């Protein structure tokens, strides 16, 4: 877009009725953020997507100042892959708890925020003035060191955060267990939680089995993919689906090492569930032998709408059979 193009666009936005502006990978740089900040304070923008631009910390500092303006109406901000670090999170945190920010959705994925940066976001979440409901921080260089502060923030927020994506961070068992303890005791789990490839093992799966059995848990969508825990590791989740207290609607267990040995237990769990609508079993080790019982389960389930079986060890011999069930994606 270039500096001149960005300036022209922002000038045009001032006083306009445009509410949604998507500018992914447009070559925007930190020096363009002054014009963007001015536009945020003098327009009706509700959504701004800046993914894949060279915003950097200095640029975000300018945008954060605009978020504190009472005239700024922005509710969704996309900052994925913007070369941000934890250094800019303090300014953003102050904006989120300013009492004037209307921001509900914040996307920070694939930036090197680190634990210190995440701690600033957690500080904002603890503040009653913060309106954030959806937070995406996958692949942000987080470790278990930030999980205690985040767990405390979620507990303090009392369930106002409804969607949280922490995938592709090295949280480990110790980090995620701090979150599950909070979810069990204060019932403040988000409605949507993604923890794919967070370096966890069977103990965390067992804890989530317990979380899902808490009758008041708001958790409806859970992504636990890319953890090689095998059939035994996922058993607590199947057990939870059988529990009448479990209200889970979507479960993603992609690439966790499932084999045909779990199919009978899996099918019984899904049939027993009164809530599950979608199940993702991609990239596991299921073979042709699993297809017939999975189809029978999908057809007989009262609630299941989609069963994703892509990238398993199926031969072409069973493709026609899977075609007979409209719920199956393979």
PyMOL commands that set and color helices and strands:
alter all, ss='L'
color gray80, all
select helices_A, chain A and resi 2-13+30-40+56-67+86-96+114-126+144-157+172-186+202-212+230-242+260-272+288-300+316-323
alter helices_A, ss='H'
color red, helices_A
select strands_A, chain A and resi 20-22+47-49+76-78+105-107+134-136+163-165+192-194+221-223+250-252+278-280+306-308+328-329
alter strands_A, ss='S'
color yellow, strands_A
deselect
rebuild
show_as cartoon
